[in-house]
Amino acid sequence: MGADDDFLVVGAYPPVGTYDECTTVEDRPRALKSIPKTPPPRKDAVYGAGGPLLKLWKKAK
């Protein structure tokens, strides 16, 4: 497995909790089921409580 020199992944994690990191192609079906169930964060990680993330976050139907 490899990546180009210009490939970058950034992750942000809350100070407490468990993290469901999917790192292989075999994890994909489980990830597709769990992603829509992810609750919105309390605030936008970049812009704070008034940031656009909370308005853009879509709830699972």
C-alpha distance matrix in Angstrom:
0.0 3.8 7.2 10.7 13.2 15.2 12.9 14.5 14.8 18.1 19.4 23.0 24.4 28.1 29.7 30.2 28.7 25.8 22.4 20.6 17.0 14.9 11.2 10.4 11.9 14.6 15.7 16.6 20.1 21.1 19.9 21.9 24.9 24.7 24.1 27.7 29.2 27.9 31.1 31.7 31.6 35.0 34.5 32.3 30.0 30.7 34.3 35.8 38.1 39.3 35.9 34.8 32.0 34.5 36.2 33.1 31.7 32.4 33.5 32.5 35.2
3.8 0.0 3.8 7.1 9.4 11.7 9.8 11.8 13.0 16.5 18.4 22.1 24.0 27.7 29.4 30.4 29.2 26.7 23.2 21.8 18.1 16.5 12.9 12.9 14.3 17.4 18.1 18.5 22.2 23.1 21.4 23.3 26.5 26.1 24.9 28.4 30.1 28.5 31.4 31.5 31.2 34.4 33.6 31.1 28.6 29.0 32.6 34.3 36.9 37.8 34.4 33.4 30.8 33.7 35.3 32.2 31.1 32.3 33.7 33.1 35.9
7.2 3.8 0.0 3.8 6.5 8.1 6.3 8.9 10.7 14.4 16.9 20.7 23.0 26.8 28.7 30.0 29.1 26.9 23.3 22.1 18.4 17.0 13.9 14.5 15.6 19.0 19.2 19.0 22.8 23.8 21.5 23.1 26.5 25.9 24.2 27.5 29.5 27.7 30.4 30.0 29.6 32.8 31.6 28.9 26.5 26.4 29.9 32.0 34.6 35.4 31.8 30.8 28.5 31.5 33.0 29.9 29.2 30.5 32.3 32.0 34.8
10.7 7.1 3.8 0.0 3.8 5.4 5.5 8.9 11.8 15.3 18.4 22.0 24.8 28.5 30.5 32.2 31.6 29.7 26.1 25.1 21.5 20.3 17.3 18.0 18.9 22.5 22.5 22.0 25.8 26.8 24.4 25.6 29.1 28.6 26.5 29.6 31.7 29.8 32.3 31.6 31.0 34.1 32.4 29.4 27.1 26.5 29.9 32.2 35.1 35.5 31.9 30.8 28.9 32.2 33.5 30.4 30.2 31.7 33.9 33.8 36.6
13.2 9.4 6.5 3.8 0.0 3.8 5.6 8.2 11.7 14.6 18.0 21.4 24.3 28.0 29.7 31.7 31.5 30.0 26.5 26.1 22.5 21.9 19.1 20.4 21.7 25.2 24.9 24.5 28.4 29.0 26.4 27.9 31.2 30.3 28.1 31.2 33.1 30.8 33.0 31.9 31.0 33.7 31.9 28.8 26.2 25.3 28.7 31.2 34.3 34.7 31.2 30.6 28.9 32.3 33.7 30.9 30.8 32.7 35.0 35.3 38.3
15.2 11.7 8.1 5.4 3.8 0.0 3.8 6.4 10.1 12.9 16.5 19.8 23.0 26.6 28.6 30.8 30.7 29.4 25.9 25.5 22.1 21.6 19.3 20.8 21.9 25.4 24.8 24.0 27.7 28.4 25.4 26.5 30.0 29.0 26.4 29.2 31.3 29.0 30.9 29.6 28.7 31.4 29.3 26.1 23.7 22.5 25.7 28.4 31.5 31.7 28.1 27.3 25.8 29.3 30.5 27.7 28.0 30.0 32.5 33.1 36.0
12.9 9.8 6.3 5.5 5.6 3.8 0.0 3.8 7.0 10.3 13.6 17.1 20.2 23.8 26.0 27.9 27.5 26.0 22.4 21.9 18.4 17.8 15.6 17.2 18.4 21.8 21.0 20.3 24.0 24.6 21.6 22.9 26.2 25.2 22.8 25.8 27.8 25.5 27.7 26.6 25.9 28.8 27.1 24.0 21.7 21.0 24.4 26.8 29.7 30.1 26.4 25.5 23.6 27.0 28.4 25.4 25.3 27.1 29.4 29.8 32.7
14.5 11.8 8.9 8.9 8.2 6.4 3.8 0.0 3.8 6.6 10.1 13.5 16.6 20.3 22.4 24.4 24.3 23.1 19.7 19.6 16.4 16.5 14.8 17.1 18.7 21.9 20.4 19.9 23.6 23.6 20.4 22.0 25.1 23.6 21.1 24.1 25.8 23.1 25.0 23.8 22.8 25.5 23.8 20.8 18.2 17.8 21.3 23.5 26.4 27.1 23.6 23.1 21.0 24.3 26.0 23.4 23.1 25.2 27.4 28.0 31.3
14.8 13.0 10.7 11.8 11.7 10.1 7.0 3.8 0.0 3.8 6.7 10.3 13.2 16.9 19.2 21.0 20.6 19.4 16.0 15.9 12.9 13.4 12.2 15.1 16.8 19.7 17.7 17.3 20.9 20.5 17.2 19.0 21.8 20.1 17.7 20.8 22.2 19.5 21.4 20.5 19.5 22.4 21.0 18.4 15.8 16.0 19.7 21.4 24.1 25.1 21.7 21.2 18.7 21.7 23.7 21.1 20.3 22.4 24.3 24.9 28.2
18.1 16.5 14.4 15.3 14.6 12.9 10.3 6.6 3.8 0.0 3.8 6.9 10.2 13.7 16.0 18.2 18.2 17.6 14.5 15.3 12.9 14.3 13.9 17.2 19.2 21.6 19.1 18.9 22.1 21.2 17.8 19.7 22.1 19.8 17.3 20.2 21.2 18.1 19.5 18.2 16.7 19.3 17.8 15.2 12.3 12.8 16.5 18.0 20.8 22.0 18.9 18.9 16.4 19.3 21.6 19.5 18.6 21.2 23.0 24.0 27.5
19.4 18.4 16.9 18.4 18.0 16.5 13.6 10.1 6.7 3.8 0.0 3.8 6.6 10.2 12.7 14.6 14.5 14.0 11.0 12.2 10.4 12.5 13.0 16.6 18.8 20.6 17.6 17.7 20.6 19.1 15.8 18.0 19.9 17.2 15.0 17.9 18.4 15.1 16.4 15.5 13.8 16.6 15.6 13.7 10.9 12.4 16.1 16.8 19.2 20.9 18.1 18.3 15.3 17.6 20.4 18.5 17.0 19.5 20.8 21.8 25.4
23.0 22.1 20.7 22.0 21.4 19.8 17.1 13.5 10.3 6.9 3.8 0.0 3.8 6.9 9.6 11.8 12.3 12.7 10.6 12.6 11.9 14.6 15.8 19.4 21.6 23.0 19.7 19.9 22.4 20.4 17.2 19.3 20.6 17.4 15.4 17.8 17.7 14.1 14.6 13.3 11.0 13.3 12.5 11.1 8.1 10.4 13.8 13.9 16.1 18.3 15.9 16.7 13.8 15.6 18.8 17.6 15.9 18.7 19.8 21.2 24.9
24.4 24.0 23.0 24.8 24.3 23.0 20.2 16.6 13.2 10.2 6.6 3.8 0.0 3.8 6.5 8.1 8.6 9.3 7.9 10.8 11.0 14.3 16.0 19.6 22.0 22.8 19.3 20.0 22.1 19.6 16.8 19.2 19.9 16.4 15.0 17.4 16.5 12.9 13.3 12.7 10.3 12.4 12.6 12.4 9.8 12.9 15.8 15.0 16.6 19.4 17.6 18.5 15.4 16.4 19.9 19.0 16.8 19.2 19.6 20.8 24.5
28.1 27.7 26.8 28.5 28.0 26.6 23.8 20.3 16.9 13.7 10.2 6.9 3.8 0.0 3.8 5.5 6.9 9.2 9.3 12.5 13.7 17.1 19.2 22.7 25.0 25.5 21.9 22.5 24.2 21.3 18.8 21.1 21.1 17.4 16.3 18.2 16.6 13.0 12.4 11.9 8.9 10.1 11.0 11.9 9.8 13.3 15.6 13.8 15.0 18.2 17.1 18.5 15.5 15.8 19.5 19.3 16.9 19.4 19.4 20.9 24.5
29.7 29.4 28.7 30.5 29.7 28.6 26.0 22.4 19.2 16.0 12.7 9.6 6.5 3.8 0.0 3.8 7.0 9.8 10.8 14.5 15.7 19.4 21.2 24.8 27.4 27.7 24.1 25.3 26.9 23.9 21.7 24.3 24.1 20.4 19.7 21.6 19.7 16.3 15.6 15.3 12.2 12.6 13.6 14.8 12.5 15.7 17.9 15.9 17.1 20.6 19.8 21.7 19.0 19.1 22.8 22.9 20.6 23.1 22.8 24.3 27.9
30.2 30.4 30.0 32.2 31.7 30.8 27.9 24.4 21.0 18.2 14.6 11.8 8.1 5.5 3.8 0.0 3.8 7.1 9.3 13.0 14.9 18.6 20.8 24.2 26.8 26.5 22.9 24.3 25.5 22.2 20.4 23.1 22.5 18.7 18.7 20.5 18.1 15.1 14.5 15.1 12.7 13.3 15.2 16.9 15.1 18.6 20.6 18.4 19.0 22.5 21.9 23.4 20.4 20.0 23.8 23.8 21.0 23.0 22.2 23.2 26.7
28.7 29.2 29.1 31.6 31.5 30.7 27.5 24.3 20.6 18.2 14.5 12.3 8.6 6.9 7.0 3.8 0.0 3.8 6.6 9.9 12.5 16.0 18.5 21.7 24.0 23.5 19.8 21.3 22.2 18.8 17.3 20.1 19.1 15.4 15.9 17.8 15.3 12.6 12.6 14.1 12.5 13.9 16.2 17.7 16.3 20.0 22.1 20.0 20.4 23.7 22.8 23.8 20.4 19.9 23.5 23.2 20.0 21.5 20.3 20.7 24.2
25.8 26.7 26.9 29.7 30.0 29.4 26.0 23.1 19.4 17.6 14.0 12.7 9.3 9.2 9.8 7.1 3.8 0.0 3.8 6.7 9.4 12.8 15.4 18.4 20.8 20.0 16.4 18.2 19.2 15.7 14.6 17.7 16.9 13.4 14.3 16.8 14.4 12.2 13.3 15.3 14.3 16.5 18.6 19.6 18.1 21.6 24.0 22.4 22.9 26.0 24.7 25.2 21.6 21.4 24.8 23.9 20.6 21.7 20.5 20.3 23.7
22.4 23.2 23.3 26.1 26.5 25.9 22.4 19.7 16.0 14.5 11.0 10.6 7.9 9.3 10.8 9.3 6.6 3.8 0.0 3.8 5.9 9.4 12.0 15.1 17.5 17.2 13.6 15.2 16.7 13.6 11.9 15.2 15.1 11.7 12.2 15.2 13.6 11.2 13.1 14.7 14.0 16.8 18.3 18.5 16.9 20.1 22.9 21.8 22.7 25.4 23.6 23.8 20.1 20.5 23.7 22.3 19.2 20.3 19.6 19.3 22.8
20.6 21.8 22.1 25.1 26.1 25.5 21.9 19.6 15.9 15.3 12.2 12.6 10.8 12.5 14.5 13.0 9.9 6.7 3.8 0.0 3.8 6.4 9.5 12.2 14.2 13.6 10.0 11.6 13.0 9.9 8.4 11.9 12.0 9.0 9.9 13.3 12.1 10.5 13.3 15.4 15.5 18.7 20.2 20.2 18.8 21.9 24.7 23.9 24.7 27.1 25.0 24.6 20.8 21.3 24.1 22.2 19.0 19.5 18.7 17.8 21.1
17.0 18.1 18.4 21.5 22.5 22.1 18.4 16.4 12.9 12.9 10.4 11.9 11.0 13.7 15.7 14.9 12.5 9.4 5.9 3.8 0.0 3.8 6.2 9.3 11.9 12.1 8.7 10.4 12.8 10.6 8.6 12.2 13.3 10.9 11.1 14.8 14.6 12.8 15.7 17.2 17.1 20.5 21.4 20.7 18.9 21.5 24.6 24.5 25.7 27.8 25.4 24.9 21.2 22.3 24.9 22.7 19.9 20.7 20.5 19.7 23.0
14.9 16.5 17.0 20.3 21.9 21.6 17.8 16.5 13.4 14.3 12.5 14.6 14.3 17.1 19.4 18.6 16.0 12.8 9.4 6.4 3.8 0.0 3.8 6.0 8.2 8.5 5.3 7.0 9.8 8.4 6.6 10.1 11.9 10.5 10.8 14.5 15.0 13.9 17.4 18.9 19.5 23.0 23.8 22.8 21.3 23.6 26.7 26.9 28.1 29.9 27.2 26.2 22.5 23.8 26.0 23.4 20.7 21.0 20.9 19.5 22.5
11.2 12.9 13.9 17.3 19.1 19.3 15.6 14.8 12.2 13.9 13.0 15.8 16.0 19.2 21.2 20.8 18.5 15.4 12.0 9.5 6.2 3.8 0.0 3.8 7.0 8.4 6.7 8.4 11.9 11.3 9.8 12.9 15.1 14.2 14.1 17.9 18.6 17.4 20.8 22.0 22.2 25.7 26.1 24.8 22.9 24.8 28.2 28.7 30.3 31.9 29.0 28.1 24.6 26.3 28.4 25.6 23.3 23.8 24.1 22.9 25.8
10.4 12.9 14.5 18.0 20.4 20.8 17.2 17.1 15.1 17.2 16.6 19.4 19.6 22.7 24.8 24.2 21.7 18.4 15.1 12.2 9.3 6.0 3.8 0.0 3.8 5.3 5.3 7.1 10.4 10.8 10.3 12.8 15.2 15.1 15.4 19.0 20.0 19.5 23.1 24.5 25.2 28.8 29.3 27.9 26.3 28.1 31.4 32.0 33.4 34.9 32.0 30.7 27.2 28.8 30.7 27.7 25.4 25.4 25.6 23.9 26.5
11.9 14.3 15.6 18.9 21.7 21.9 18.4 18.7 16.8 19.2 18.8 21.6 22.0 25.0 27.4 26.8 24.0 20.8 17.5 14.2 11.9 8.2 7.0 3.8 0.0 3.8 5.3 5.4 8.4 10.1 9.9 11.4 14.1 14.9 15.2 18.4 19.9 19.9 23.6 25.2 26.3 30.1 30.5 29.0 27.8 29.5 32.6 33.3 34.5 35.8 32.7 31.0 27.7 29.2 30.7 27.5 25.3 24.8 25.1 23.1 25.2
14.6 17.4 19.0 22.5 25.2 25.4 21.8 21.9 19.7 21.6 20.6 23.0 22.8 25.5 27.7 26.5 23.5 20.0 17.2 13.6 12.1 8.5 8.4 5.3 3.8 0.0 3.8 5.5 7.1 8.3 9.5 11.3 13.0 14.1 15.3 18.3 19.3 19.8 23.6 25.6 26.9 30.6 31.5 30.4 29.3 31.4 34.4 34.7 35.7 37.2 34.3 32.7 29.2 30.4 31.9 28.9 26.4 25.6 25.3 22.9 24.9
15.7 18.1 19.2 22.5 24.9 24.8 21.0 20.4 17.7 19.1 17.6 19.7 19.3 21.9 24.1 22.9 19.8 16.4 13.6 10.0 8.7 5.3 6.7 5.3 5.3 3.8 0.0 3.8 5.9 5.6 6.2 8.8 10.4 10.7 11.9 15.2 15.9 16.1 19.9 21.9 23.2 26.8 27.9 27.0 25.9 28.2 31.1 31.3 32.1 33.7 31.0 29.6 26.0 26.9 28.7 25.9 23.1 22.6 22.2 20.0 22.3
16.6 18.5 19.0 22.0 24.5 24.0 20.3 19.9 17.3 18.9 17.7 19.9 20.0 22.5 25.3 24.3 21.3 18.2 15.2 11.6 10.4 7.0 8.4 7.1 5.4 5.5 3.8 0.0 3.9 5.5 4.9 6.1 8.7 9.8 10.3 13.2 14.8 15.3 19.1 20.9 22.5 26.3 27.1 25.9 25.2 27.3 30.0 30.4 31.1 32.3 29.5 27.7 24.2 25.3 26.6 23.6 21.0 20.2 20.1 17.8 20.0
20.1 22.2 22.8 25.8 28.4 27.7 24.0 23.6 20.9 22.1 20.6 22.4 22.1 24.2 26.9 25.5 22.2 19.2 16.7 13.0 12.8 9.8 11.9 10.4 8.4 7.1 5.9 3.9 0.0 3.8 5.4 5.2 6.6 8.9 10.3 12.4 13.7 15.2 18.9 21.2 23.3 27.0 28.2 27.4 27.1 29.4 31.8 32.0 32.3 33.5 30.9 28.9 25.4 26.0 27.2 24.2 21.5 20.0 19.3 16.5 18.1
21.1 23.1 23.8 26.8 29.0 28.4 24.6 23.6 20.5 21.2 19.1 20.4 19.6 21.3 23.9 22.2 18.8 15.7 13.6 9.9 10.6 8.4 11.3 10.8 10.1 8.3 5.6 5.5 3.8 0.0 3.8 5.5 5.3 6.3 8.7 11.1 11.5 12.7 16.5 19.1 21.0 24.6 26.1 25.7 25.4 28.0 30.4 30.1 30.3 31.9 29.6 27.9 24.3 24.6 26.2 23.6 20.5 19.3 18.1 15.5 17.5
19.9 21.4 21.5 24.4 26.4 25.4 21.6 20.4 17.2 17.8 15.8 17.2 16.8 18.8 21.7 20.4 17.3 14.6 11.9 8.4 8.6 6.6 9.8 10.3 9.9 9.5 6.2 4.9 5.4 3.8 0.0 3.8 5.3 5.1 5.9 9.0 10.0 10.5 14.3 16.4 18.2 21.8 23.0 22.3 21.9 24.4 26.8 26.8 27.2 28.6 26.1 24.5 20.8 21.4 23.1 20.4 17.4 16.6 16.0 13.9 16.5
21.9 23.3 23.1 25.6 27.9 26.5 22.9 22.0 19.0 19.7 18.0 19.3 19.2 21.1 24.3 23.1 20.1 17.7 15.2 11.9 12.2 10.1 12.9 12.8 11.4 11.3 8.8 6.1 5.2 5.5 3.8 0.0 3.8 5.7 5.6 7.5 9.6 10.9 14.5 16.5 18.9 22.6 23.6 22.8 23.0 25.2 27.3 27.4 27.5 28.6 26.0 23.9 20.5 20.9 22.0 19.1 16.3 14.8 14.3 11.8 13.9
24.9 26.5 26.5 29.1 31.2 30.0 26.2 25.1 21.8 22.1 19.9 20.6 19.9 21.1 24.1 22.5 19.1 16.9 15.1 12.0 13.3 11.9 15.1 15.2 14.1 13.0 10.4 8.7 6.6 5.3 5.3 3.8 0.0 3.8 5.9 6.6 7.5 9.8 13.3 16.0 18.6 22.1 23.7 23.5 23.9 26.6 28.4 28.0 27.7 29.0 26.9 24.9 21.4 21.2 22.4 19.9 16.8 14.9 13.5 10.5 12.3
24.7 26.1 25.9 28.6 30.3 29.0 25.2 23.6 20.1 19.8 17.2 17.4 16.4 17.4 20.4 18.7 15.4 13.4 11.7 9.0 10.9 10.5 14.2 15.1 14.9 14.1 10.7 9.8 8.9 6.3 5.1 5.7 3.8 0.0 3.8 5.7 5.3 6.7 10.3 13.1 15.4 18.8 20.6 20.7 20.9 23.8 25.7 25.0 24.8 26.4 24.4 22.9 19.2 18.9 20.6 18.5 15.1 13.9 12.3 10.1 12.8
24.1 24.9 24.2 26.5 28.1 26.4 22.8 21.1 17.7 17.3 15.0 15.4 15.0 16.3 19.7 18.7 15.9 14.3 12.2 9.9 11.1 10.8 14.1 15.4 15.2 15.3 11.9 10.3 10.3 8.7 5.9 5.6 5.9 3.8 0.0 3.8 5.4 5.4 9.1 11.0 13.3 17.0 18.2 17.7 18.1 20.7 22.5 22.3 22.2 23.5 21.2 19.5 15.9 15.9 17.5 15.1 11.8 11.0 10.3 8.8 12.0
27.7 28.4 27.5 29.6 31.2 29.2 25.8 24.1 20.8 20.2 17.9 17.8 17.4 18.2 21.6 20.5 17.8 16.8 15.2 13.3 14.8 14.5 17.9 19.0 18.4 18.3 15.2 13.2 12.4 11.1 9.0 7.5 6.6 5.7 3.8 0.0 3.8 5.5 8.2 10.2 13.4 16.7 18.1 17.9 19.1 21.6 22.9 22.4 21.7 22.7 20.8 18.8 15.4 14.8 15.8 13.7 10.3 8.4 7.1 5.0 8.2
29.2 30.1 29.5 31.7 33.1 31.3 27.8 25.8 22.2 21.2 18.4 17.7 16.5 16.6 19.7 18.1 15.3 14.4 13.6 12.1 14.6 15.0 18.6 20.0 19.9 19.3 15.9 14.8 13.7 11.5 10.0 9.6 7.5 5.3 5.4 3.8 0.0 3.8 6.2 9.3 12.3 15.3 17.5 18.1 19.1 22.1 23.3 22.3 21.3 22.9 21.4 19.9 16.5 15.3 16.9 15.4 11.7 10.3 7.9 6.2 9.3
27.9 28.5 27.7 29.8 30.8 29.0 25.5 23.1 19.5 18.1 15.1 14.1 12.9 13.0 16.3 15.1 12.6 12.2 11.2 10.5 12.8 13.9 17.4 19.5 19.9 19.8 16.1 15.3 15.2 12.7 10.5 10.9 9.8 6.7 5.4 5.5 3.8 0.0 3.8 6.5 9.0 12.3 14.2 14.8 15.5 18.6 20.0 18.9 18.3 20.1 18.5 17.5 13.8 12.9 15.2 13.8 10.1 9.9 8.5 8.4 12.0
31.1 31.4 30.4 32.3 33.0 30.9 27.7 25.0 21.4 19.5 16.4 14.6 13.3 12.4 15.6 14.5 12.6 13.3 13.1 13.3 15.7 17.4 20.8 23.1 23.6 23.6 19.9 19.1 18.9 16.5 14.3 14.5 13.3 10.3 9.1 8.2 6.2 3.8 0.0 3.8 6.5 9.2 11.6 12.9 14.2 17.5 18.3 16.7 15.5 17.5 16.5 15.8 12.4 10.6 13.2 12.8 9.1 9.5 7.7 9.0 12.5
31.7 31.5 30.0 31.6 31.9 29.6 26.6 23.8 20.5 18.2 15.5 13.3 12.7 11.9 15.3 15.1 14.1 15.3 14.7 15.4 17.2 18.9 22.0 24.5 25.2 25.6 21.9 20.9 21.2 19.1 16.4 16.5 16.0 13.1 11.0 10.2 9.3 6.5 3.8 0.0 3.8 6.6 8.3 9.3 11.2 14.2 14.7 13.2 12.0 13.8 12.7 12.1 8.8 7.0 9.9 9.9 6.6 8.3 8.0 10.5 13.9
31.6 31.2 29.6 31.0 31.0 28.7 25.9 22.8 19.5 16.7 13.8 11.0 10.3 8.9 12.2 12.7 12.5 14.3 14.0 15.5 17.1 19.5 22.2 25.2 26.3 26.9 23.2 22.5 23.3 21.0 18.2 18.9 18.6 15.4 13.3 13.4 12.3 9.0 6.5 3.8 0.0 3.8 5.4 7.0 8.3 11.7 12.3 10.4 9.7 12.2 11.3 11.8 8.7 7.5 11.1 11.5 9.0 11.6 11.7 14.2 17.7
35.0 34.4 32.8 34.1 33.7 31.4 28.8 25.5 22.4 19.3 16.6 13.3 12.4 10.1 12.6 13.3 13.9 16.5 16.8 18.7 20.5 23.0 25.7 28.8 30.1 30.6 26.8 26.3 27.0 24.6 21.8 22.6 22.1 18.8 17.0 16.7 15.3 12.3 9.2 6.6 3.8 0.0 3.8 7.2 8.9 12.1 11.8 8.9 7.3 10.4 10.7 12.1 10.0 8.1 11.7 13.2 11.3 13.9 13.9 16.8 19.9
34.5 33.6 31.6 32.4 31.9 29.3 27.1 23.8 21.0 17.8 15.6 12.5 12.6 11.0 13.6 15.2 16.2 18.6 18.3 20.2 21.4 23.8 26.1 29.3 30.5 31.5 27.9 27.1 28.2 26.1 23.0 23.6 23.7 20.6 18.2 18.1 17.5 14.2 11.6 8.3 5.4 3.8 0.0 3.8 6.1 8.6 8.0 5.3 4.5 7.5 7.2 9.3 7.7 6.8 10.4 11.9 11.0 14.3 15.3 18.4 21.5
32.3 31.1 28.9 29.4 28.8 26.1 24.0 20.8 18.4 15.2 13.7 11.1 12.4 11.9 14.8 16.9 17.7 19.6 18.5 20.2 20.7 22.8 24.8 27.9 29.0 30.4 27.0 25.9 27.4 25.7 22.3 22.8 23.5 20.7 17.7 17.9 18.1 14.8 12.9 9.3 7.0 7.2 3.8 0.0 3.8 5.5 5.4 4.7 5.9 7.3 5.2 7.0 5.3 6.5 9.6 10.3 10.1 13.8 15.6 18.7 21.9
30.0 28.6 26.5 27.1 26.2 23.7 21.7 18.2 15.8 12.3 10.9 8.1 9.8 9.8 12.5 15.1 16.3 18.1 16.9 18.8 18.9 21.3 22.9 26.3 27.8 29.3 25.9 25.2 27.1 25.4 21.9 23.0 23.9 20.9 18.1 19.1 19.1 15.5 14.2 11.2 8.3 8.9 6.1 3.8 0.0 3.8 6.1 5.9 8.5 10.4 8.3 10.1 8.3 10.0 13.2 13.2 12.7 16.4 18.1 20.7 24.1
30.7 29.0 26.4 26.5 25.3 22.5 21.0 17.8 16.0 12.8 12.4 10.4 12.9 13.3 15.7 18.6 20.0 21.6 20.1 21.9 21.5 23.6 24.8 28.1 29.5 31.4 28.2 27.3 29.4 28.0 24.4 25.2 26.6 23.8 20.7 21.6 22.1 18.6 17.5 14.2 11.7 12.1 8.6 5.5 3.8 0.0 3.8 5.9 9.4 10.1 7.4 9.4 8.8 11.4 13.7 13.7 14.3 18.0 20.3 23.1 26.3
34.3 32.6 29.9 29.9 28.7 25.7 24.4 21.3 19.7 16.5 16.1 13.8 15.8 15.6 17.9 20.6 22.1 24.0 22.9 24.7 24.6 26.7 28.2 31.4 32.6 34.4 31.1 30.0 31.8 30.4 26.8 27.3 28.4 25.7 22.5 22.9 23.3 20.0 18.3 14.7 12.3 11.8 8.0 5.4 6.1 3.8 0.0 3.8 6.9 6.7 4.6 7.6 8.4 10.3 12.2 13.1 14.2 18.0 20.3 23.5 26.5
35.8 34.3 32.0 32.2 31.2 28.4 26.8 23.5 21.4 18.0 16.8 13.9 15.0 13.8 15.9 18.4 20.0 22.4 21.8 23.9 24.5 26.9 28.7 32.0 33.3 34.7 31.3 30.4 32.0 30.1 26.8 27.4 28.0 25.0 22.3 22.4 22.3 18.9 16.7 13.2 10.4 8.9 5.3 4.7 5.9 5.9 3.8 0.0 3.8 5.6 5.4 8.9 9.1 9.6 12.2 13.8 14.2 17.9 19.5 22.8 25.9
38.1 36.9 34.6 35.1 34.3 31.5 29.7 26.4 24.1 20.8 19.2 16.1 16.6 15.0 17.1 19.0 20.4 22.9 22.7 24.7 25.7 28.1 30.3 33.4 34.5 35.7 32.1 31.1 32.3 30.3 27.2 27.5 27.7 24.8 22.2 21.7 21.3 18.3 15.5 12.0 9.7 7.3 4.5 5.9 8.5 9.4 6.9 3.8 0.0 3.8 5.6 8.8 9.1 8.2 10.6 13.0 13.3 16.6 17.9 21.4 24.1
39.3 37.8 35.4 35.5 34.7 31.7 30.1 27.1 25.1 22.0 20.9 18.3 19.4 18.2 20.6 22.5 23.7 26.0 25.4 27.1 27.8 29.9 31.9 34.9 35.8 37.2 33.7 32.3 33.5 31.9 28.6 28.6 29.0 26.4 23.5 22.7 22.9 20.1 17.5 13.8 12.2 10.4 7.5 7.3 10.4 10.1 6.7 5.6 3.8 0.0 3.8 6.7 8.6 8.1 9.1 11.9 13.2 16.4 18.3 22.0 24.4
35.9 34.4 31.8 31.9 31.2 28.1 26.4 23.6 21.7 18.9 18.1 15.9 17.6 17.1 19.8 21.9 22.8 24.7 23.6 25.0 25.4 27.2 29.0 32.0 32.7 34.3 31.0 29.5 30.9 29.6 26.1 26.0 26.9 24.4 21.2 20.8 21.4 18.5 16.5 12.7 11.3 10.7 7.2 5.2 8.3 7.4 4.6 5.4 5.6 3.8 0.0 3.8 5.7 6.8 7.9 9.6 11.2 14.7 17.1 20.6 23.2
34.8 33.4 30.8 30.8 30.6 27.3 25.5 23.1 21.2 18.9 18.3 16.7 18.5 18.5 21.7 23.4 23.8 25.2 23.8 24.6 24.9 26.2 28.1 30.7 31.0 32.7 29.6 27.7 28.9 27.9 24.5 23.9 24.9 22.9 19.5 18.8 19.9 17.5 15.8 12.1 11.8 12.1 9.3 7.0 10.1 9.4 7.6 8.9 8.8 6.7 3.8 0.0 3.8 5.6 5.3 6.3 8.7 12.0 14.9 18.3 20.7
32.0 30.8 28.5 28.9 28.9 25.8 23.6 21.0 18.7 16.4 15.3 13.8 15.4 15.5 19.0 20.4 20.4 21.6 20.1 20.8 21.2 22.5 24.6 27.2 27.7 29.2 26.0 24.2 25.4 24.3 20.8 20.5 21.4 19.2 15.9 15.4 16.5 13.8 12.4 8.8 8.7 10.0 7.7 5.3 8.3 8.8 8.4 9.1 9.1 8.6 5.7 3.8 0.0 3.8 5.4 5.1 6.0 9.7 12.4 15.5 18.3
34.5 33.7 31.5 32.2 32.3 29.3 27.0 24.3 21.7 19.3 17.6 15.6 16.4 15.8 19.1 20.0 19.9 21.4 20.5 21.3 22.3 23.8 26.3 28.8 29.2 30.4 26.9 25.3 26.0 24.6 21.4 20.9 21.2 18.9 15.9 14.8 15.3 12.9 10.6 7.0 7.5 8.1 6.8 6.5 10.0 11.4 10.3 9.6 8.2 8.1 6.8 5.6 3.8 0.0 3.8 5.5 5.3 8.5 10.4 14.0 16.6
36.2 35.3 33.0 33.5 33.7 30.5 28.4 26.0 23.7 21.6 20.4 18.8 19.9 19.5 22.8 23.8 23.5 24.8 23.7 24.1 24.9 26.0 28.4 30.7 30.7 31.9 28.7 26.6 27.2 26.2 23.1 22.0 22.4 20.6 17.5 15.8 16.9 15.2 13.2 9.9 11.1 11.7 10.4 9.6 13.2 13.7 12.2 12.2 10.6 9.1 7.9 5.3 5.4 3.8 0.0 3.8 5.7 8.1 10.6 14.2 16.2
33.1 32.2 29.9 30.4 30.9 27.7 25.4 23.4 21.1 19.5 18.5 17.6 19.0 19.3 22.9 23.8 23.2 23.9 22.3 22.2 22.7 23.4 25.6 27.7 27.5 28.9 25.9 23.6 24.2 23.6 20.4 19.1 19.9 18.5 15.1 13.7 15.4 13.8 12.8 9.9 11.5 13.2 11.9 10.3 13.2 13.7 13.1 13.8 13.0 11.9 9.6 6.3 5.1 5.5 3.8 0.0 3.8 6.2 9.6 12.7 14.8
31.7 31.1 29.2 30.2 30.8 28.0 25.3 23.1 20.3 18.6 17.0 15.9 16.8 16.9 20.6 21.0 20.0 20.6 19.2 19.0 19.9 20.7 23.3 25.4 25.3 26.4 23.1 21.0 21.5 20.5 17.4 16.3 16.8 15.1 11.8 10.3 11.7 10.1 9.1 6.6 9.0 11.3 11.0 10.1 12.7 14.3 14.2 14.2 13.3 13.2 11.2 8.7 6.0 5.3 5.7 3.8 0.0 3.8 6.6 9.7 12.4
32.4 32.3 30.5 31.7 32.7 30.0 27.1 25.2 22.4 21.2 19.5 18.7 19.2 19.4 23.1 23.0 21.5 21.7 20.3 19.5 20.7 21.0 23.8 25.4 24.8 25.6 22.6 20.2 20.0 19.3 16.6 14.8 14.9 13.9 11.0 8.4 10.3 9.9 9.5 8.3 11.6 13.9 14.3 13.8 16.4 18.0 18.0 17.9 16.6 16.4 14.7 12.0 9.7 8.5 8.1 6.2 3.8 0.0 3.8 6.6 8.8
33.5 33.7 32.3 33.9 35.0 32.5 29.4 27.4 24.3 23.0 20.8 19.8 19.6 19.4 22.8 22.2 20.3 20.5 19.6 18.7 20.5 20.9 24.1 25.6 25.1 25.3 22.2 20.1 19.3 18.1 16.0 14.3 13.5 12.3 10.3 7.1 7.9 8.5 7.7 8.0 11.7 13.9 15.3 15.6 18.1 20.3 20.3 19.5 17.9 18.3 17.1 14.9 12.4 10.4 10.6 9.6 6.6 3.8 0.0 3.8 6.3
32.5 33.1 32.0 33.8 35.3 33.1 29.8 28.0 24.9 24.0 21.8 21.2 20.8 20.9 24.3 23.2 20.7 20.3 19.3 17.8 19.7 19.5 22.9 23.9 23.1 22.9 20.0 17.8 16.5 15.5 13.9 11.8 10.5 10.1 8.8 5.0 6.2 8.4 9.0 10.5 14.2 16.8 18.4 18.7 20.7 23.1 23.5 22.8 21.4 22.0 20.6 18.3 15.5 14.0 14.2 12.7 9.7 6.6 3.8 0.0 3.8
35.2 35.9 34.8 36.6 38.3 36.0 32.7 31.3 28.2 27.5 25.4 24.9 24.5 24.5 27.9 26.7 24.2 23.7 22.8 21.1 23.0 22.5 25.8 26.5 25.2 24.9 22.3 20.0 18.1 17.5 16.5 13.9 12.3 12.8 12.0 8.2 9.3 12.0 12.5 13.9 17.7 19.9 21.5 21.9 24.1 26.3 26.5 25.9 24.1 24.4 23.2 20.7 18.3 16.6 16.2 14.8 12.4 8.8 6.3 3.8 0.0
